Amino acid sequence: MNNIPDWNLLWQQARKKKSWKAKKKKDWDARASTFAKRNADSNFAKLFIAKLQPKPHWSVLDMGCGPGTLAIPLAKQVKTLTAIDFSQAMLDQMGHHQQKAGITNIRPVRASWLDDWQQLSIKPHDICIAARSLAVDDLRGALQKLCSWSRHKVIIADRVGAGPFDAELFAALGRPFDPGPDFIYTVNILFQMGIQPKIDYLEFDQQRLFASREDAVQGCSWMIDTIQPAEASALARYVDQRLTSNKDGSVTFQRSTPVKWAFISWDV
Ligand SMILES: C[S@@+](CC[C@H](N)C(=O)[O-])C[C@H]1O[C@@H](n2cnc3c(N)ncnc32)[C@H](O)[C@@H]1O
């Protein structure tokens, strides 16, 4: 009898129980500009790139590149970078930052995990990255794809527990909170693929600076699918309890736990 669980199936089952809806292409399109703004002063890219230690001769494939959170700073430190995302609005955000920074070594590609990358002339790269972009049903398929397109190394950033979500905010709104499957599923799927990855952790953004209280409320509201009017006041109360005012008129928001992601890497 085979008692070994199928971790890809467990991942799919656990995803059905999470407290928010899976986002489609149009949802990411709608979020592109606020996501880009929210990430502009986050420490994620700095911490990720410090662990990555990029080399000037690398070609890098960044899958689910979003507004170029990693692609823009990374492109300055490597030879070439292919930035893939299925959201045109995200690629437009990246294009805007790329132009502003005078970066010319990024090839943007609009494609999804399931598209035929060969048909899109995407060749294998030295390094494949997927940061915070593994919200897919067939996780094993996505990981296999990264392995096939990488010549040397794959690096992913995967959620640890609640990740960027704040469980206390859901409690304050009286909403149930199930963050869905996290990096433990990914590590087990990799293990079943014969891969023993290295795991490190990135913790950041426990404190965030906002220009105003309204911005701080806005900065938290992305976590909640369709906020109801009664919830809006609970959200504002929750934020007020965690705000301190600064002399220059800005405010500092403090959560009780930092945002936490796993930095997972393996050689191919
Ligand atoms: C949370 S954002 C992460 C962006 C960036 N990697 C970062 O760390 O800031 C997730 C990105 O993955 C993209 N994405 C989600 N599902 C995708 C899919 N099936 N195919 C291609 N891109 C996808 C979204 O459009 C979005 O830009």
The ligand as an SDF file (V2000), in Angstrom:
LIG
                    3D

 27 29  0  0  0  0  0  0  0  0999 V2000
    2.2070   39.1620   -5.9140 C   0  0  0  0  0  0  0  0  0  0  0  0
    2.6730   39.6130   -7.5380 S   0  0  0  0  0  0  0  0  0  0  0  0
    4.4430   39.4160   -7.4270 C   0  0  0  0  0  0  0  0  0  0  0  0
    5.2040   40.2790   -8.3930 C   0  0  0  0  0  0  0  0  0  0  0  0
    6.7200   40.2720   -8.1870 C   0  0  0  0  0  0  0  0  0  0  0  0
    7.3140   38.9890   -8.5080 N   0  0  0  0  0  0  0  0  0  0  0  0
    7.0410   40.6660   -6.7640 C   0  0  0  0  0  0  0  0  0  0  0  0
    7.5780   39.8400   -6.0170 O   0  0  0  0  0  0  0  0  0  0  0  0
    6.7470   41.8120   -6.4050 O   0  0  0  0  0  0  0  0  0  0  0  0
    2.2000   38.1930   -8.4860 C   0  0  0  0  0  0  0  0  0  0  0  0
    2.3940   38.4010   -9.9950 C   0  0  0  0  0  0  0  0  0  0  0  0
    2.2150   37.1550  -10.6330 O   0  0  0  0  0  0  0  0  0  0  0  0
    1.4360   37.3470  -11.8010 C   0  0  0  0  0  0  0  0  0  0  0  0
    0.7390   36.0910  -12.0610 N   0  0  0  0  0  0  0  0  0  0  0  0
   -0.1840   35.4910  -11.2720 C   0  0  0  0  0  0  0  0  0  0  0  0
   -0.6160   34.3580  -11.8420 N   0  0  0  0  0  0  0  0  0  0  0  0
    0.0330   34.2530  -13.0240 C   0  0  0  0  0  0  0  0  0  0  0  0
   -0.0160   33.3120  -14.0910 C   0  0  0  0  0  0  0  0  0  0  0  0
   -0.8030   32.2360  -14.0250 N   0  0  0  0  0  0  0  0  0  0  0  0
    0.7920   33.5030  -15.1500 N   0  0  0  0  0  0  0  0  0  0  0  0
    1.6060   34.5960  -15.2140 C   0  0  0  0  0  0  0  0  0  0  0  0
    1.6760   35.5340  -14.2580 N   0  0  0  0  0  0  0  0  0  0  0  0
    0.9020   35.3540  -13.1690 C   0  0  0  0  0  0  0  0  0  0  0  0
    0.4990   38.5070  -11.4630 C   0  0  0  0  0  0  0  0  0  0  0  0
    0.0310   39.1620  -12.6170 O   0  0  0  0  0  0  0  0  0  0  0  0
    1.3910   39.3760  -10.6040 C   0  0  0  0  0  0  0  0  0  0  0  0
    2.0610   40.3330  -11.3660 O   0  0  0  0  0  0  0  0  0  0  0  0
  1  2  1  0
  2  3  1  0
  2 10  1  0
  3  4  1  0
  4  5  1  0
  5  6  1  0
  5  7  1  0
  7  8  2  0
  7  9  1  0
 10 11  1  0
 11 12  1  0
 11 26  1  0
 12 13  1  0
 13 14  1  0
 13 24  1  0
 14 15  1  0
 14 23  1  0
 15 16  2  0
 16 17  1  0
 17 18  1  0
 17 23  2  0
 18 19  1  0
 18 20  2  0
 20 21  1  0
 21 22  2  0
 22 23  1  0
 24 25  1  0
 24 26  1  0
 26 27  1  0
M  CHG  2   2   1   9  -1
M  END
$$$$
